[in-house]
Amino acid sequence: MPTYFFHIRQGKYASTIAEGIELANVEAARQEAAMICSDMARDIVSELGESPEWQMEVTDGADKTVYRLTLRAELLEDG
């Protein structure tokens, strides 16, 4: 099974989750990314004011990005 790596970026913060996870295919990696994101959602949203964009990239064993999930917060003011 291929190994996938999950990288998180928000502002100056960057991190890789674990050592890599063996999954059946890219679709399984996408589902894992969505599950990780949903588990972290409360923390992500509470910190979007400090840096308005949060991103998770999933890479394969060759360090090729196969999936990207981005959350962005925008403060809209009345014109």
Buried (B, 14 or more C-beta within 10 A) or exposed (E): EBEBBBBBBBEEEEEEBEEBBEBEEBEBBBEBBEEBBEEBEEEBEEBBEEEBEBBBBBBBEEEEEBBEBEBEEEEEEEE
